Amino acid sequence: MSARVSRREWLARVGRAAVTAPFVGLSACALDGPPAHALVLEGPTMGTRYRVTVPAAARVRDEDALGAELRAVLDGVDGRMSTYRPDAELARFNAAASTAWFDVSDETREVVEQAVAVARGSGGAFDPTVGPLVDLWGFGPEARTGRPPAPAAVAARRRAVGVEHLETRGTPSQLRKHRPDVRLDLSGIAKGHALDRLAACLDARGLRAYLVDVGGELRARGERAPGAPWRVGIERPVPGATDLVATLALGDEALATSGDYRQFFDAGGRRYCHLIDPRRGAPVDHDLAAVTVVARDGAEADAWATALMVLGPDAGEARARARGLAALFVVRAAGAMVLRTTPELDRRRLG
């Protein structure tokens, strides 16, 4: 049902939900409260929270039915792409020792294919087969040890990582692993995909203005009010921070941020974050604190934010510029945060 909460309370709610969840992340939020008479639907999902704001609430004929439909969409994404739920499609594929074709939904296959495309476009910085390494470092379903794994264990897991070990086909919709130990992890794209599924649901109902928020990733359509775009803020990449490093105007597009500051463990005087570089088999280790990407849809924004974050400040910015991506990089430099942006991002920037 509808609810009204302040930006501060929304930040607090998502922050609390993001402590141990598979699809965590908080990076952006609407700067303005809901317009008068707007419909706001929100609740928990995938270990974080979602919020859907529809300015023209009068166009929604049955609020309860829409709320139930949105929750069903989110439950469906989680039931297909979670690695934490043993009954999920992805978890069952990962658990299978067979290298035979494995039946999955069209939705799961399509997201895997999107992920593979970004893997190839990023030179392997983003890779949906990174699951064995994510688990080994303690950021997946396996129990955390609080210490880095042995180099020999990393080398063994790396042999199962790479999109060359994976095939997809659409008739019927199936996946196939070339090694029994291949395990997929779609946490770098599933939340963005959830945005797209919610947007499709709203579009199907004829709604032409809305803002969808899933754990700090956003997808917008239309305007907040006539002549007023959706204004969103990018939070400072520091644990517990609620101040902003930039504000953007969001049109009919999506926004996602990847950062190294919310999931990590400390050991031996070093900090190890949850973002694993598939090419090295270890957490990222550079001065890039966070990357925000604005793209045509949530899955693209989500995956490329992760890929650029893994690439690091220099290689990431070069890749973003070469591909014409709208990207904002927050780089640590001499105790301060320095912003770098691409021209496509600058066109959306308000401050």
Buried (B, 14 or more C-beta within 10 A) or exposed (E): EBEEBEBEEBBEBBBEBBEEBBBBBBBBBBBBBBBEEBBBBBBBBBBBBBBBBBBBBEEBEEBEEBBEBBBEBBEBBBBBBBBBBEEBBBBBBBEBEEBEBBEBBEBBBBBBBBBBBBBEBBBBBBBBBBBBBBBBBBBBBEEEEEEBBEEEBBEBBBEBBBBEBBBBEEEEBBBBBEBEBBBBBBBBBBBBBBBBBBBEBBEEBEBBBBBBBBBBBBBBBBBBBEEEBBBBBBBBBBEEEBEBBBBBBBEBBBBBBBBBBBBBBEEEEEEBBBBBBBBEBBBBBBEBBBBBBBBEBBBBBBBBBBBBBBBBBBBBBEBBEEBEBBBBBBBBEEEEBBEBBBEBBEEBBEE
